[in-house]
């Protein structure tokens, strides 16, 4: 059973990584389009960096959730927190 669970975990991780790369590709293509549009229509008034920056924050958070283990984005943290909130976790300090 644990081998199957490991396969399922690996499969889920691959899906998450693919999702991040699709997000990255969309980010690059859309922001390239916005840059070219800005350059052609109003080269003296640069505004394309605002969506680039805002979306970049979201992309960075997405990357952190996919590539960094631990913290509030980790599946183990989710399970521990669920148990804690349900009162099933003895390590939660008796809450």
N, CA, C and O atoms as a CHARMM CRD file, in Angstrom:
* protein
*
  380
    1    1 UNK  N      0.82300  -1.20200   0.00000 PROA 1      0.00000
    2    1 UNK  CA     0.00000   0.00000   0.00000 PROA 1      0.00000
    3    1 UNK  C      0.86400   1.26100   0.00000 PROA 1      0.00000
    4    1 UNK  O      0.52600   2.23800  -0.66900 PROA 1      0.00000
    5    2 UNK  N      1.97200   1.25300   0.74200 PROA 2      0.00000
    6    2 UNK  CA     2.80500   2.45100   0.80700 PROA 2      0.00000
    7    2 UNK  C      3.46400   2.74600  -0.53400 PROA 2      0.00000
    8    2 UNK  O      3.68600   3.91100  -0.86500 PROA 2      0.00000
    9    3 UNK  N      3.78700   1.69300  -1.32900 PROA 3      0.00000
   10    3 UNK  CA     4.36100   1.92300  -2.65300 PROA 3      0.00000
   11    3 UNK  C      3.34600   2.63100  -3.54900 PROA 3      0.00000
   12    3 UNK  O      3.70300   3.53900  -4.29900 PROA 3      0.00000
   13    4 UNK  N      2.10300   2.22200  -3.47200 PROA 4      0.00000
   14    4 UNK  CA     1.04400   2.86400  -4.25700 PROA 4      0.00000
   15    4 UNK  C      0.85600   4.30900  -3.79500 PROA 4      0.00000
   16    4 UNK  O      0.64700   5.20200  -4.61700 PROA 4      0.00000
   17    5 UNK  N      0.92800   4.53700  -2.50100 PROA 5      0.00000
   18    5 UNK  CA     0.78600   5.88700  -1.97000 PROA 5      0.00000
   19    5 UNK  C      1.92900   6.76200  -2.46400 PROA 5      0.00000
   20    5 UNK  O      1.70600   7.92300  -2.80700 PROA 5      0.00000
   21    6 UNK  N      3.14200   6.23300  -2.50800 PROA 6      0.00000
   22    6 UNK  CA     4.27200   6.98400  -3.00000 PROA 6      0.00000
   23    6 UNK  C      4.08900   7.34500  -4.46800 PROA 6      0.00000
   24    6 UNK  O      4.41500   8.45800  -4.88200 PROA 6      0.00000
   25    7 UNK  N      3.56700   6.40400  -5.25600 PROA 7      0.00000
   26    7 UNK  CA     3.30000   6.67100  -6.66900 PROA 7      0.00000
   27    7 UNK  C      2.26000   7.77600  -6.80400 PROA 7      0.00000
   28    7 UNK  O      2.41500   8.67600  -7.62900 PROA 7      0.00000
   29    8 UNK  N      1.21700   7.71500  -6.01000 PROA 8      0.00000
   30    8 UNK  CA     0.16100   8.73400  -6.06400 PROA 8      0.00000
   31    8 UNK  C      0.70400  10.10600  -5.65500 PROA 8      0.00000
   32    8 UNK  O      0.36300  11.11900  -6.26500 PROA 8      0.00000
   33    9 UNK  N      1.54300  10.13400  -4.62900 PROA 9      0.00000
   34    9 UNK  CA     2.16200  11.39900  -4.20900 PROA 9      0.00000
   35    9 UNK  C      3.04900  11.95900  -5.31300 PROA 9      0.00000
   36    9 UNK  O      3.02800  13.16000  -5.58400 PROA 9      0.00000
   37   10 UNK  N      3.83400  11.08200  -5.95400 PROA 10     0.00000
   38   10 UNK  CA     4.71400  11.52300  -7.03900 PROA 10     0.00000
   39   10 UNK  C      3.89000  12.03000  -8.22500 PROA 10     0.00000
   40   10 UNK  O      4.24000  13.03100  -8.84900 PROA 10     0.00000
   41   11 UNK  N      2.81000  11.34000  -8.52400 PROA 11     0.00000
   42   11 UNK  CA     1.94200  11.75800  -9.62400 PROA 11     0.00000
   43   11 UNK  C      1.33300  13.13000  -9.34200 PROA 11     0.00000
   44   11 UNK  O      1.26800  13.97300 -10.23600 PROA 11     0.00000
   45   12 UNK  N      0.89400  13.35600  -8.12000 PROA 12     0.00000
   46   12 UNK  CA     0.32500  14.64900  -7.72700 PROA 12     0.00000
   47   12 UNK  C      1.38600  15.75600  -7.83000 PROA 12     0.00000
   48   12 UNK  O      1.08400  16.86700  -8.26500 PROA 12     0.00000
   49   13 UNK  N      2.61300  15.45300  -7.43400 PROA 13     0.00000
   50   13 UNK  CA     3.69500  16.43600  -7.51400 PROA 13     0.00000
   51   13 UNK  C      3.98100  16.79900  -8.96900 PROA 13     0.00000
   52   13 UNK  O      4.20400  17.96800  -9.28400 PROA 13     0.00000
   53   14 UNK  N      3.97600  15.80200  -9.85500 PROA 14     0.00000
   54   14 UNK  CA     4.20400  16.06000 -11.28200 PROA 14     0.00000
   55   14 UNK  C      3.09400  16.94400 -11.84600 PROA 14     0.00000
   56   14 UNK  O      3.36500  17.83700 -12.64900 PROA 14     0.00000
   57   15 UNK  N      1.87300  16.70800 -11.44300 PROA 15     0.00000
   58   15 UNK  CA     0.74300  17.53500 -11.89300 PROA 15     0.00000
   59   15 UNK  C      0.92200  18.96900 -11.41600 PROA 15     0.00000
   60   15 UNK  O      0.66400  19.91100 -12.16500 PROA 15     0.00000
   61   16 UNK  N      1.36500  19.14000 -10.17000 PROA 16     0.00000
   62   16 UNK  CA     1.59000  20.47900  -9.63800 PROA 16     0.00000
   63   16 UNK  C      2.72700  21.19000 -10.35800 PROA 16     0.00000
   64   16 UNK  O      2.63500  22.38700 -10.63200 PROA 16     0.00000
   65   17 UNK  N      3.79600  20.46700 -10.66500 PROA 17     0.00000
   66   17 UNK  CA     4.93100  21.06700 -11.38500 PROA 17     0.00000
   67   17 UNK  C      4.49600  21.48300 -12.79100 PROA 17     0.00000
   68   17 UNK  O      4.83000  22.57600 -13.24800 PROA 17     0.00000
   69   18 UNK  N      3.75800  20.62000 -13.46800 PROA 18     0.00000
   70   18 UNK  CA     3.26700  20.95900 -14.80400 PROA 18     0.00000
   71   18 UNK  C      2.37200  22.19300 -14.74400 PROA 18     0.00000
   72   18 UNK  O      2.45000  23.05500 -15.61900 PROA 18     0.00000
   73   19 UNK  N      1.53900  22.28600 -13.74100 PROA 19     0.00000
   74   19 UNK  CA     0.67500  23.45100 -13.57100 PROA 19     0.00000
   75   19 UNK  C      1.47600  24.73400 -13.38400 PROA 19     0.00000
   76   19 UNK  O      1.12000  25.78500 -13.91600 PROA 19     0.00000
   77   20 UNK  N      2.56500  24.63200 -12.61900 PROA 20     0.00000
   78   20 UNK  CA     3.41200  25.80400 -12.43100 PROA 20     0.00000
   79   20 UNK  C      4.03600  26.23500 -13.75400 PROA 20     0.00000
   80   20 UNK  O      4.04900  27.42400 -14.07100 PROA 20     0.00000
   81   21 UNK  N      4.55600  25.27900 -14.53100 PROA 21     0.00000
   82   21 UNK  CA     5.19200  25.63500 -15.79400 PROA 21     0.00000
   83   21 UNK  C      4.18200  26.20700 -16.79500 PROA 21     0.00000
   84   21 UNK  O      4.53200  27.07200 -17.59900 PROA 21     0.00000
   85   22 UNK  N      2.95800  25.74000 -16.75400 PROA 22     0.00000
   86   22 UNK  CA     1.91200  26.32800 -17.60600 PROA 22     0.00000
   87   22 UNK  C      1.62500  27.76100 -17.15700 PROA 22     0.00000
   88   22 UNK  O      1.43500  28.64600 -17.99300 PROA 22     0.00000
   89   23 UNK  N      1.59200  27.99100 -15.86400 PROA 23     0.00000
   90   23 UNK  CA     1.39400  29.32700 -15.31100 PROA 23     0.00000
   91   23 UNK  C      2.54800  30.24100 -15.73300 PROA 23     0.00000
   92   23 UNK  O      2.32700  31.38700 -16.12400 PROA 23     0.00000
   93   24 UNK  N      3.76800  29.73300 -15.65300 PROA 24     0.00000
   94   24 UNK  CA     4.94700  30.50100 -16.05400 PROA 24     0.00000
   95   24 UNK  C      4.89800  30.86000 -17.54000 PROA 24     0.00000
   96   24 UNK  O      5.20300  31.99100 -17.91600 PROA 24     0.00000
   97   25 UNK  N      4.51600  29.90100 -18.38100 PROA 25     0.00000
   98   25 UNK  CA     4.42700  30.16300 -19.81800 PROA 25     0.00000
   99   25 UNK  C      3.38000  31.23500 -20.11200 PROA 25     0.00000
  100   25 UNK  O      3.61700  32.12900 -20.92400 PROA 25     0.00000
  101   26 UNK  N      2.22900  31.14900 -19.45700 PROA 26     0.00000
  102   26 UNK  CA     1.18600  32.16600 -19.65000 PROA 26     0.00000
  103   26 UNK  C      1.68000  33.52800 -19.19000 PROA 26     0.00000
  104   26 UNK  O      1.44000  34.53600 -19.85600 PROA 26     0.00000
  105   27 UNK  N      2.36400  33.56100 -18.06300 PROA 27     0.00000
  106   27 UNK  CA     2.92600  34.80800 -17.52900 PROA 27     0.00000
  107   27 UNK  C      3.87200  35.45400 -18.53700 PROA 27     0.00000
  108   27 UNK  O      3.77700  36.64900 -18.81700 PROA 27     0.00000
  109   28 UNK  N      4.78000  34.65100 -19.07600 PROA 28     0.00000
  110   28 UNK  CA     5.75900  35.18500 -20.01900 PROA 28     0.00000
  111   28 UNK  C      5.09200  35.67100 -21.30700 PROA 28     0.00000
  112   28 UNK  O      5.40300  36.75900 -21.79100 PROA 28     0.00000
  113   29 UNK  N      4.18600  34.88000 -21.85900 PROA 29     0.00000
  114   29 UNK  CA     3.53600  35.25700 -23.12100 PROA 29     0.00000
  115   29 UNK  C      2.65800  36.49300 -22.97000 PROA 29     0.00000
  116   29 UNK  O      2.72600  37.40500 -23.79400 PROA 29     0.00000
  117   30 UNK  N      1.84900  36.53200 -21.94100 PROA 30     0.00000
  118   30 UNK  CA     0.95900  37.67200 -21.74600 PROA 30     0.00000
  119   30 UNK  C      1.75800  38.94100 -21.46700 PROA 30     0.00000
  120   30 UNK  O      1.44100  40.00300 -22.00200 PROA 30     0.00000
  121   31 UNK  N      2.78600  38.83800 -20.63600 PROA 31     0.00000
  122   31 UNK  CA     3.56100  40.02900 -20.32200 PROA 31     0.00000
  123   31 UNK  C      4.42400  40.48600 -21.48400 PROA 31     0.00000
  124   31 UNK  O      4.70000  41.67900 -21.61200 PROA 31     0.00000
  125   32 UNK  N      4.85600  39.56300 -22.33400 PROA 32     0.00000
  126   32 UNK  CA     5.54100  39.95600 -23.56300 PROA 32     0.00000
  127   32 UNK  C      4.57700  40.72800 -24.46800 PROA 32     0.00000
  128   32 UNK  O      4.93800  41.75000 -25.05100 PROA 32     0.00000
  129   33 UNK  N      3.35700  40.22500 -24.57400 PROA 33     0.00000
  130   33 UNK  CA     2.32700  40.91200 -25.35600 PROA 33     0.00000
  131   33 UNK  C      2.05600  42.30600 -24.78500 PROA 33     0.00000
  132   33 UNK  O      1.94700  43.27100 -25.54100 PROA 33     0.00000
  133   34 UNK  N      1.94700  42.41700 -23.47700 PROA 34     0.00000
  134   34 UNK  CA     1.70600  43.71500 -22.85500 PROA 34     0.00000
  135   34 UNK  C      2.87800  44.67300 -23.08600 PROA 34     0.00000
  136   34 UNK  O      2.67000  45.86400 -23.32100 PROA 34     0.00000
  137   35 UNK  N      4.10500  44.15600 -23.01800 PROA 35     0.00000
  138   35 UNK  CA     5.28000  44.99100 -23.28000 PROA 35     0.00000
  139   35 UNK  C      5.25700  45.52800 -24.71100 PROA 35     0.00000
  140   35 UNK  O      5.45400  46.72200 -24.93600 PROA 35     0.00000
  141   36 UNK  N      5.01700  44.64200 -25.67200 PROA 36     0.00000
  142   36 UNK  CA     4.98800  45.05900 -27.08400 PROA 36     0.00000
  143   36 UNK  C      3.85700  46.05100 -27.30600 PROA 36     0.00000
  144   36 UNK  O      4.04700  47.05100 -27.99800 PROA 36     0.00000
  145   37 UNK  N      2.69100  45.79600 -26.73700 PROA 37     0.00000
  146   37 UNK  CA     1.57200  46.71600 -26.86500 PROA 37     0.00000
  147   37 UNK  C      1.92500  48.07900 -26.28300 PROA 37     0.00000
  148   37 UNK  O      1.65600  49.10800 -26.90300 PROA 37     0.00000
  149   38 UNK  N      2.51600  48.09100 -25.11400 PROA 38     0.00000
  150   38 UNK  CA     2.92700  49.34200 -24.47000 PROA 38     0.00000
  151   38 UNK  C      3.96400  50.07800 -25.33200 PROA 38     0.00000
  152   38 UNK  O      3.88200  51.29300 -25.51000 PROA 38     0.00000
  153   39 UNK  N      4.91500  49.34500 -25.84900 PROA 39     0.00000
  154   39 UNK  CA     5.98300  49.91900 -26.65600 PROA 39     0.00000
  155   39 UNK  C      5.44200  50.53900 -27.94200 PROA 39     0.00000
  156   39 UNK  O      5.90100  51.60000 -28.36400 PROA 39     0.00000
  157   40 UNK  N      4.46000  49.87100 -28.56800 PROA 40     0.00000
  158   40 UNK  CA     3.91200  50.36100 -29.83500 PROA 40     0.00000
  159   40 UNK  C      2.90700  51.49100 -29.66100 PROA 40     0.00000
  160   40 UNK  O      2.81300  52.37400 -30.51300 PROA 40     0.00000
  161   41 UNK  N      2.15900  51.47200 -28.56900 PROA 41     0.00000
  162   41 UNK  CA     1.08300  52.45700 -28.42000 PROA 41     0.00000
  163   41 UNK  C      1.48500  53.68500 -27.61100 PROA 41     0.00000
  164   41 UNK  O      1.05600  54.79600 -27.92600 PROA 41     0.00000
  165   42 UNK  N      2.28900  53.50700 -26.58800 PROA 42     0.00000
  166   42 UNK  CA     2.67800  54.66300 -25.76600 PROA 42     0.00000
  167   42 UNK  C      4.06300  54.44000 -25.17300 PROA 42     0.00000
  168   42 UNK  O      4.19300  54.18700 -23.97500 PROA 42     0.00000
  169   43 UNK  N      5.10500  54.53200 -26.00900 PROA 43     0.00000
  170   43 UNK  CA     6.45300  54.23300 -25.52800 PROA 43     0.00000
  171   43 UNK  C      6.97000  55.19200 -24.45300 PROA 43     0.00000
  172   43 UNK  O      7.89300  54.84100 -23.71800 PROA 43     0.00000
  173   44 UNK  N      6.40100  56.38300 -24.34700 PROA 44     0.00000
  174   44 UNK  CA     6.85600  57.32200 -23.33100 PROA 44     0.00000
  175   44 UNK  C      6.21100  57.10900 -21.98100 PROA 44     0.00000
  176   44 UNK  O      6.67300  57.65600 -20.98000 PROA 44     0.00000
  177   45 UNK  N      5.15200  56.32500 -21.93900 PROA 45     0.00000
  178   45 UNK  CA     4.40000  56.08100 -20.70300 PROA 45     0.00000
  179   45 UNK  C      4.41800  54.57700 -20.42000 PROA 45     0.00000
  180   45 UNK  O      3.54200  53.84400 -20.88000 PROA 45     0.00000
  181   46 UNK  N      5.40800  54.12700 -19.67200 PROA 46     0.00000
  182   46 UNK  CA     5.56400  52.69200 -19.41700 PROA 46     0.00000
  183   46 UNK  C      4.65100  52.23400 -18.28400 PROA 46     0.00000
  184   46 UNK  O      4.82300  52.64200 -17.13500 PROA 46     0.00000
  185   47 UNK  N      3.68800  51.39200 -18.61200 PROA 47     0.00000
  186   47 UNK  CA     2.74400  50.85800 -17.63200 PROA 47     0.00000
  187   47 UNK  C      2.80000  49.33800 -17.53800 PROA 47     0.00000
  188   47 UNK  O      2.24300  48.76000 -16.60400 PROA 47     0.00000
  189   48 UNK  N      3.47200  48.67100 -18.50200 PROA 48     0.00000
  190   48 UNK  CA     3.44100  47.20900 -18.55600 PROA 48     0.00000
  191   48 UNK  C      4.03700  46.55700 -17.31300 PROA 48     0.00000
  192   48 UNK  O      3.72700  45.40500 -17.01000 PROA 48     0.00000
  193   49 UNK  N      4.88700  47.28000 -16.59400 PROA 49     0.00000
  194   49 UNK  CA     5.54900  46.68800 -15.42900 PROA 49     0.00000
  195   49 UNK  C      4.59500  46.46000 -14.26700 PROA 49     0.00000
  196   49 UNK  O      4.89100  45.64000 -13.39800 PROA 49     0.00000
  197   50 UNK  N      3.45400  47.15700 -14.21600 PROA 50     0.00000
  198   50 UNK  CA     2.51900  46.96300 -13.09900 PROA 50     0.00000
  199   50 UNK  C      1.88200  45.57800 -13.11900 PROA 50     0.00000
  200   50 UNK  O      1.91600  44.88700 -12.10000 PROA 50     0.00000
  201   51 UNK  N      1.29700  45.14100 -14.24700 PROA 51     0.00000
  202   51 UNK  CA     0.79200  43.75900 -14.23600 PROA 51     0.00000
  203   51 UNK  C      1.91600  42.72800 -14.12700 PROA 51     0.00000
  204   51 UNK  O      1.72500  41.66200 -13.54200 PROA 51     0.00000
  205   52 UNK  N      3.08800  43.04200 -14.68800 PROA 52     0.00000
  206   52 UNK  CA     4.24000  42.15800 -14.58400 PROA 52     0.00000
  207   52 UNK  C      4.59100  41.91900 -13.11500 PROA 52     0.00000
  208   52 UNK  O      4.82800  40.78500 -12.70100 PROA 52     0.00000
  209   53 UNK  N      4.62000  42.99100 -12.34000 PROA 53     0.00000
  210   53 UNK  CA     4.95300  42.90800 -10.92000 PROA 53     0.00000
  211   53 UNK  C      3.86300  42.18100 -10.12700 PROA 53     0.00000
  212   53 UNK  O      4.15400  41.26900  -9.35300 PROA 53     0.00000
  213   54 UNK  N      2.61600  42.59000 -10.32400 PROA 54     0.00000
  214   54 UNK  CA     1.51600  41.98600  -9.56600 PROA 54     0.00000
  215   54 UNK  C      1.37100  40.49800  -9.82800 PROA 54     0.00000
  216   54 UNK  O      1.25000  39.70600  -8.89400 PROA 54     0.00000
  217   55 UNK  N      1.38300  40.11900 -11.10400 PROA 55     0.00000
  218   55 UNK  CA     1.25600  38.71800 -11.46400 PROA 55     0.00000
  219   55 UNK  C      2.50300  37.95800 -11.02600 PROA 55     0.00000
  220   55 UNK  O      2.42400  36.78000 -10.67800 PROA 55     0.00000
  221   56 UNK  N      3.64900  38.62700 -11.04100 PROA 56     0.00000
  222   56 UNK  CA     4.89600  37.99400 -10.61000 PROA 56     0.00000
  223   56 UNK  C      4.84600  37.55800  -9.15800 PROA 56     0.00000
  224   56 UNK  O      5.40900  36.52400  -8.79700 PROA 56     0.00000
  225   57 UNK  N      4.17700  38.33700  -8.32500 PROA 57     0.00000
  226   57 UNK  CA     4.01600  37.94300  -6.91800 PROA 57     0.00000
  227   57 UNK  C      3.21900  36.64100  -6.83500 PROA 57     0.00000
  228   57 UNK  O      3.59300  35.72000  -6.11000 PROA 57     0.00000
  229   58 UNK  N      2.12400  36.57600  -7.58100 PROA 58     0.00000
  230   58 UNK  CA     1.32300  35.34600  -7.60200 PROA 58     0.00000
  231   58 UNK  C      2.10700  34.15800  -8.14000 PROA 58     0.00000
  232   58 UNK  O      1.99700  33.04800  -7.62000 PROA 58     0.00000
  233   59 UNK  N      2.89300  34.39000  -9.17700 PROA 59     0.00000
  234   59 UNK  CA     3.71800  33.32400  -9.75000 PROA 59     0.00000
  235   59 UNK  C      4.76300  32.84600  -8.74500 PROA 59     0.00000
  236   59 UNK  O      5.01100  31.64600  -8.62600 PROA 59     0.00000
  237   60 UNK  N      5.36800  33.77400  -8.03300 PROA 60     0.00000
  238   60 UNK  CA     6.36200  33.40600  -7.01900 PROA 60     0.00000
  239   60 UNK  C      5.73100  32.56400  -5.90700 PROA 60     0.00000
  240   60 UNK  O      6.31600  31.57500  -5.46500 PROA 60     0.00000
  241   61 UNK  N      4.55200  32.95600  -5.46400 PROA 61     0.00000
  242   61 UNK  CA     3.85900  32.17600  -4.43000 PROA 61     0.00000
  243   61 UNK  C      3.49900  30.78600  -4.95200 PROA 61     0.00000
  244   61 UNK  O      3.60700  29.80000  -4.22300 PROA 61     0.00000
  245   62 UNK  N      3.07300  30.70700  -6.20800 PROA 62     0.00000
  246   62 UNK  CA     2.76000  29.41200  -6.80600 PROA 62     0.00000
  247   62 UNK  C      4.01800  28.54700  -6.83700 PROA 62     0.00000
  248   62 UNK  O      3.96900  27.36700  -6.49000 PROA 62     0.00000
  249   63 UNK  N      5.14300  29.12700  -7.25100 PROA 63     0.00000
  250   63 UNK  CA     6.39500  28.38400  -7.28700 PROA 63     0.00000
  251   63 UNK  C      6.82200  27.89500  -5.92100 PROA 63     0.00000
  252   63 UNK  O      7.29000  26.76500  -5.77700 PROA 63     0.00000
  253   64 UNK  N      6.66200  28.74500  -4.91300 PROA 64     0.00000
  254   64 UNK  CA     7.01100  28.34200  -3.55200 PROA 64     0.00000
  255   64 UNK  C      6.14900  27.17300  -3.09400 PROA 64     0.00000
  256   64 UNK  O      6.64100  26.26300  -2.42600 PROA 64     0.00000
  257   65 UNK  N      4.87200  27.19200  -3.44800 PROA 65     0.00000
  258   65 UNK  CA     3.98700  26.11400  -3.00900 PROA 65     0.00000
  259   65 UNK  C      4.31400  24.79300  -3.69900 PROA 65     0.00000
  260   65 UNK  O      4.04000  23.72500  -3.15200 PROA 65     0.00000
  261   66 UNK  N      4.89500  24.85800  -4.89200 PROA 66     0.00000
  262   66 UNK  CA     5.21600  23.64600  -5.63400 PROA 66     0.00000
  263   66 UNK  C      6.60300  23.11400  -5.29000 PROA 66     0.00000
  264   66 UNK  O      6.77500  21.90600  -5.12300 PROA 66     0.00000
  265   67 UNK  N      7.58900  23.99200  -5.18100 PROA 67     0.00000
  266   67 UNK  CA     8.97000  23.55300  -5.09000 PROA 67     0.00000
  267   67 UNK  C      9.57000  23.54600  -3.68600 PROA 67     0.00000
  268   67 UNK  O     10.62300  22.94200  -3.48300 PROA 67     0.00000
  269   68 UNK  N      8.94000  24.19100  -2.72100 PROA 68     0.00000
  270   68 UNK  CA     9.47400  24.20900  -1.36800 PROA 68     0.00000
  271   68 UNK  C      8.59500  23.38900  -0.45000 PROA 68     0.00000
  272   68 UNK  O      7.37800  23.57500  -0.41100 PROA 68     0.00000
  273   69 UNK  N      9.21400  22.47700   0.29100 PROA 69     0.00000
  274   69 UNK  CA     8.47200  21.66200   1.23700 PROA 69     0.00000
  275   69 UNK  C      8.39400  22.37300   2.57700 PROA 69     0.00000
  276   69 UNK  O      9.23300  23.21300   2.90400 PROA 69     0.00000
  277   70 UNK  N      7.39400  22.02900   3.32600 PROA 70     0.00000
  278   70 UNK  CA     7.21900  22.62100   4.64400 PROA 70     0.00000
  279   70 UNK  C      6.35900  23.86200   4.58400 PROA 70     0.00000
  280   70 UNK  O      5.90800  24.28000   3.51800 PROA 70     0.00000
  281   71 UNK  N      6.14500  24.43300   5.73100 PROA 71     0.00000
  282   71 UNK  CA     5.32500  25.63100   5.78700 PROA 71     0.00000
  283   71 UNK  C      3.85200  25.31800   5.61100 PROA 71     0.00000
  284   71 UNK  O      3.42600  24.16900   5.72400 PROA 71     0.00000
  285   72 UNK  N      3.10200  26.33500   5.33900 PROA 72     0.00000
  286   72 UNK  CA     1.65400  26.17000   5.23200 PROA 72     0.00000
  287   72 UNK  C      1.22000  25.57600   3.90400 PROA 72     0.00000
  288   72 UNK  O      0.03600  25.28800   3.72300 PROA 72     0.00000
  289   73 UNK  N      2.14900  25.38300   2.96300 PROA 73     0.00000
  290   73 UNK  CA     1.76900  24.82400   1.67200 PROA 73     0.00000
  291   73 UNK  C      1.99600  23.32700   1.61200 PROA 73     0.00000
  292   73 UNK  O      1.67400  22.70900   0.59700 PROA 73     0.00000
  293   74 UNK  N      2.52200  22.73600   2.62500 PROA 74     0.00000
  294   74 UNK  CA     2.85100  21.32300   2.64200 PROA 74     0.00000
  295   74 UNK  C      1.61400  20.49600   2.97900 PROA 74     0.00000
  296   74 UNK  O      0.82400  20.87900   3.84200 PROA 74     0.00000
  297   75 UNK  N      1.44600  19.36500   2.29900 PROA 75     0.00000
  298   75 UNK  CA     0.31500  18.47200   2.55500 PROA 75     0.00000
  299   75 UNK  C      0.33800  17.95500   3.99500 PROA 75     0.00000
  300   75 UNK  O     -0.71300  17.80800   4.62000 PROA 75     0.00000
  301   76 UNK  N      1.53200  17.67900   4.51900 PROA 76     0.00000
  302   76 UNK  CA     1.61800  17.18500   5.89400 PROA 76     0.00000
  303   76 UNK  C      1.14500  18.24900   6.87600 PROA 76     0.00000
  304   76 UNK  O      0.52400  17.92500   7.88900 PROA 76     0.00000
  305   77 UNK  N      1.42800  19.50300   6.58900 PROA 77     0.00000
  306   77 UNK  CA     0.95800  20.58600   7.44400 PROA 77     0.00000
  307   77 UNK  C     -0.56900  20.62000   7.42400 PROA 77     0.00000
  308   77 UNK  O     -1.21200  20.80100   8.45800 PROA 77     0.00000
  309   78 UNK  N     -1.14400  20.44100   6.21700 PROA 78     0.00000
  310   78 UNK  CA    -2.60000  20.44900   6.10300 PROA 78     0.00000
  311   78 UNK  C     -3.21700  19.35700   6.96200 PROA 78     0.00000
  312   78 UNK  O     -4.16300  19.60900   7.70800 PROA 78     0.00000
  313   79 UNK  N     -2.68300  18.14300   6.86100 PROA 79     0.00000
  314   79 UNK  CA    -3.21800  17.03000   7.63400 PROA 79     0.00000
  315   79 UNK  C     -3.08100  17.28200   9.13000 PROA 79     0.00000
  316   79 UNK  O     -4.01000  17.01700   9.89300 PROA 79     0.00000
  317   80 UNK  N     -1.93500  17.78900   9.55000 PROA 80     0.00000
  318   80 UNK  CA    -1.71500  18.07700  10.96700 PROA 80     0.00000
  319   80 UNK  C     -2.68500  19.14600  11.46000 PROA 80     0.00000
  320   80 UNK  O     -3.23300  19.03700  12.55700 PROA 80     0.00000
  321   81 UNK  N     -2.89300  20.17800  10.64700 PROA 81     0.00000
  322   81 UNK  CA    -3.79000  21.25900  11.03200 PROA 81     0.00000
  323   81 UNK  C     -5.23700  20.77300  11.12000 PROA 81     0.00000
  324   81 UNK  O     -5.97200  21.17200  12.02300 PROA 81     0.00000
  325   82 UNK  N     -5.64500  19.91700  10.18800 PROA 82     0.00000
  326   82 UNK  CA    -7.00400  19.35600  10.22000 PROA 82     0.00000
  327   82 UNK  C     -7.20900  18.56500  11.50600 PROA 82     0.00000
  328   82 UNK  O     -8.22300  18.71800  12.18800 PROA 82     0.00000
  329   83 UNK  N     -6.23200  17.71700  11.83000 PROA 83     0.00000
  330   83 UNK  CA    -6.33500  16.93100  13.06000 PROA 83     0.00000
  331   83 UNK  C     -6.35800  17.83500  14.28600 PROA 83     0.00000
  332   83 UNK  O     -7.10200  17.59300  15.23700 PROA 83     0.00000
  333   84 UNK  N     -5.52900  18.88800  14.25300 PROA 84     0.00000
  334   84 UNK  CA    -5.49600  19.82500  15.37600 PROA 84     0.00000
  335   84 UNK  C     -6.84300  20.50500  15.55600 PROA 84     0.00000
  336   84 UNK  O     -7.33500  20.61900  16.67800 PROA 84     0.00000
  337   85 UNK  N     -7.43300  20.95100  14.48000 PROA 85     0.00000
  338   85 UNK  CA    -8.71900  21.64200  14.56400 PROA 85     0.00000
  339   85 UNK  C     -9.85500  20.71200  14.96900 PROA 85     0.00000
  340   85 UNK  O    -10.83300  21.13900  15.58200 PROA 85     0.00000
  341   86 UNK  N     -9.71300  19.43600  14.61800 PROA 86     0.00000
  342   86 UNK  CA   -10.72800  18.46400  15.00800 PROA 86     0.00000
  343   86 UNK  C    -10.51800  17.97100  16.43500 PROA 86     0.00000
  344   86 UNK  O    -11.37700  17.27600  16.97800 PROA 86     0.00000
  345   87 UNK  N     -9.37600  18.32200  17.05700 PROA 87     0.00000
  346   87 UNK  CA    -9.09700  17.89800  18.41900 PROA 87     0.00000
  347   87 UNK  C     -8.50100  16.51300  18.50300 PROA 87     0.00000
  348   87 UNK  O     -8.45000  15.93700  19.58900 PROA 87     0.00000
  349   88 UNK  N     -8.03900  15.95000  17.37100 PROA 88     0.00000
  350   88 UNK  CA    -7.48400  14.61900  17.34600 PROA 88     0.00000
  351   88 UNK  C     -5.98000  14.57500  17.53900 PROA 88     0.00000
  352   88 UNK  O     -5.42200  13.49400  17.72500 PROA 88     0.00000
  353   89 UNK  N     -5.30900  15.71100  17.50100 PROA 89     0.00000
  354   89 UNK  CA    -3.85000  15.73100  17.56600 PROA 89     0.00000
  355   89 UNK  C     -3.40100  15.95400  19.00200 PROA 89     0.00000
  356   89 UNK  O     -3.67400  17.00200  19.58700 PROA 89     0.00000
  357   90 UNK  N     -2.72300  14.98300  19.56000 PROA 90     0.00000
  358   90 UNK  CA    -2.24100  15.08000  20.93200 PROA 90     0.00000
  359   90 UNK  C     -1.06700  16.04700  21.05400 PROA 90     0.00000
  360   90 UNK  O     -0.81700  16.58700  22.13200 PROA 90     0.00000
  361   91 UNK  N     -0.33500  16.27000  19.93800 PROA 91     0.00000
  362   91 UNK  CA     0.81700  17.15700  19.95300 PROA 91     0.00000
  363   91 UNK  C      0.42700  18.61800  19.83500 PROA 91     0.00000
  364   91 UNK  O      1.29900  19.48600  19.88000 PROA 91     0.00000
  365   92 UNK  N     -0.82900  18.91200  19.68900 PROA 92     0.00000
  366   92 UNK  CA    -1.26900  20.29200  19.47400 PROA 92     0.00000
  367   92 UNK  C     -1.34400  21.08300  20.76900 PROA 92     0.00000
  368   92 UNK  O     -1.77800  22.23500  20.76100 PROA 92     0.00000
  369   93 UNK  N     -0.93900  20.50100  21.85200 PROA 93     0.00000
  370   93 UNK  CA    -0.92300  21.23800  23.12100 PROA 93     0.00000
  371   93 UNK  C     -2.24500  21.17200  23.84800 PROA 93     0.00000
  372   93 UNK  O     -2.52400  22.02100  24.69500 PROA 93     0.00000
  373   94 UNK  N     -3.07900  20.17100  23.53500 PROA 94     0.00000
  374   94 UNK  CA    -4.32500  19.97900  24.25800 PROA 94     0.00000
  375   94 UNK  C     -5.40900  20.94700  23.86500 PROA 94     0.00000
  376   94 UNK  O     -6.35200  21.15100  24.63000 PROA 94     0.00000
  377   95 UNK  N     -5.31100  21.54500  22.71100 PROA 95     0.00000
  378   95 UNK  CA    -6.35400  22.49700  22.27300 PROA 95     0.00000
  379   95 UNK  C     -7.55300  21.79300  21.72700 PROA 95     0.00000
  380   95 UNK  O     -8.51600  22.44100  21.31800 PROA 95     0.00000
